[in-house]
Amino acid sequence: MRGWGINIKPDGTYTPKFNRLTDPSLTTTFLDTGTGGMARLFPTPEKNRLSLWQTGFEKTTFNLMTLNTDGTIPENLAEQMHGPLVKSPSLGLGPIAPNSHTVNSLLGPVFTAFTPDGKHFYLSGLYAATTKYGSVVEIKTDGFWRDGQVWKVDLETRTAKPFFALDGKAIAAVAKNRKAALGGTQSYAALHGVAVDKDENVFVCDRLNKRVIDVIEGRFLLG
């Protein structure tokens, strides 16, 4: 914890240091999001490093950065900036027109899981939408980044390919209908978490159908 920016108290406990006047932070490193939260960690095969992704304009770039496991920043920082979570196709969708407040965005939580050989990772939880001032205008039911999909990403090239998909016609495209359909907030994706075992079975949390799927063998494990 020392690398995160903490005050050690006389009894051995600690409190976080912070360098903003408006609200406290959990760490003085880049793991702090600036809003009292923590940057999301990205799994990595390296045991002595952590990777995190930071969102860019309108939360569409998901830039990766590697830190030491104690929260400190590596000396060769430039070499630890890895660019977007996915490079092709681009995640940075941006405004629909110059100076427009209507933006093609990627929403939802981000879940990743490495293949056993560490050469690829599976990506789920994202979905494409059009937003205006941060509010959802339209949820996309088609296109590469539509909801209800799992993508397999080459770790070296960061190129994504669809791996598994639900029928797009079954997915709620109206924001107000998604909360009931997905059993939570409207920001949830139809396919939530993803995990992989040593035999490369890929397990996906299907919120839309309230089940867990082994997408390799097509088995419904729960639900």
N, C-alpha and C positions, 0 to 999 in steps of 0.2 A: 504493500500500500504506500510505502514512502515515496515512490516515484510519481504518485498521483497528485501530490500537493496536499499534505495533511499536517495538522498540529498534534504532536504527541503530548498528552496531558500527564501530570505527575503520577496518576494511578495506572498509567500504561495504556489507557484508552486513547482514542483519537477523534478529532473533528476535521471535516474538510476545510481546506483553505479556499477562498474565492476572491476574485479580483474585480467583481462588478458591484456597483453601488445599489442596484435595484433589487437583486435577488441572489440568494446563494447558489453555488454550483457544487456538483459532486466531485469535481476534479479540476485542476488547473491545466490539464493536458487537453489534447484534441478530442479526447473521449467525451468532453462536455459539449452538449449540443447548443448551449447558449440559452436554453429555455428551462433549465432545471432538470433536464433529462440526460440520458446517456446515448451516445452514438451506438448504432447497432453493429454487433460483431459479426464478421463473416468467417466461417470455418476455414482453417488452413492446415495443410499437412505438417507445417513446421511446429514443433513443440515449444520453441522459445520465442515465438512471435505471435502477435494478434493482428488480424486485419479488421478494419472497420470501414464502413461506407458512410460517406457524408453526402447529403442531398444538395444539389445545385439549384439552378433557376427552376421555380415551380416544381421542385422535387422530382426532376426527371433524369438526372444524370447519375446519381448513385456512385460517386467517385470512391475508389478503393485506396486505402492507405494502410501500411503495415507499421505497427508499433512493437516495442519490447513488451514482454508480459508483465513488467512492473509498471507499465503506463508511461514510461519515459520515451522520448523521441529519439530514434536512431541518429547517429552522427551523419550518415549518408542519406539524409532525408529525401533528396531528389530521386534516389534509386528506389525509395519505398513508396513513391506515388505511382500507382498502377493504372490510373485512368478509370474509365467507367466499368461497372460490374459486367455489362455486356457492351461490346463495341460494335457488333454487327448482328442484326440491324440496330440502328441507333436507338438509345433510350431517350435522348434529348429531343423531345418532340416540339416544344415551344409554342409561341403564339400562332394562331391561324393566319394572321396577317401582321405586317409591321405595325408596332405601337398598339396592337389590339390587346384588350384585357381578357379575351376569350382564348383559352390555351388548350392545346392537345396535351393531355397529361397522362402519367401513369400513376395509379392510386393503389391502395391496399398495402398490407404488410408484406414483407419480403422474407421468404423462407428458402434456405439452400441446404443441400446435402451432397457430399462428395461421393463419387464412385469409389469402390474399394482400391482401385489402382491410383487414385488421386489425380487422374488426367482430365476428368470432367466433373461438373457438378449439376445437380438438378435444381431448377428454379421454379418456385410457385408463389402464389399470393398476389401477383400483380394483375391489374386490368386497366385497359385503356379507357379514357373518358375525356370529355370536353368540360372544362371548368371555366368559371368567370369569377374573378376575385376570390378564388379558393372554393367556391361552391359548385357542386356538380350540376352541369347543364344536361349532359347526355352521356350514357354509358354505352360503349361500343360493343356491338354483338358480332362483328366480323373484323377481319384484319389480323395481322401477325400477333399483336399483343392483346387480343380480346380476352375476356374473362373465361374461366373454366378450362385453363390449359396448364400443363407442366412442360417446361422447356429443358432440354439438355444442352449444356454450355461447355464448349471446349475451353479448358482453363488457360491454355497457352495463347490461343487466338482470341478468346472471349467471343466466339461466334455461337449464337443460339439457334437451335432447331426445335420445332414442336416435337414433343415426345408422347404426350397423352392429352386427350381433349374430351370434354363433355359436349353434348349437342348444344350448340350455341342458341338454338331456339328455345331451350328450356330455362335459360338464365334470365333473371329479372333485369330489364334494362332501365327501368324507372327507379330512381333513387329511393323514393318513399316506399316502394314495394320490397326492397332488398333486405330491410331489417327483419321482417317476418320470414322471408324466404330463407335467409341464411342464419337465422337463430342468434342474432346479435345486432351490431350496428350496421348501417348501410355501407360502411367502409370495408366490411369483410369481403373477401373474394370467394367465389364459388368453391374453388379448390384452395385449401388453407395450407397446413404444414406438409412437409415432405421428408421422408427418411429412407435410408438405404441400409440393408444388412450386408454381411460379408459375402453372401451369395448373389449380391446385386439385385435382390428383390426390392422393388421401389414401392413404398407405402405412402398413400396420399390421404389426407383428411378431406373428404368430400362433404362440405357443409350443406350443399344444395340438397343432397339426398340422405344426409345424416348417417354417414357410414364411413368406414375406413376401407380403402381398396388396395389390394396387391395388384398393381397395374401390369406387372409382368405376366402373372398367371390368371388375371381376371377374377380373383377371389374377393368376395366381400367379407372382411374379417370382423367388423362390428357394424351394427345398424340393421 
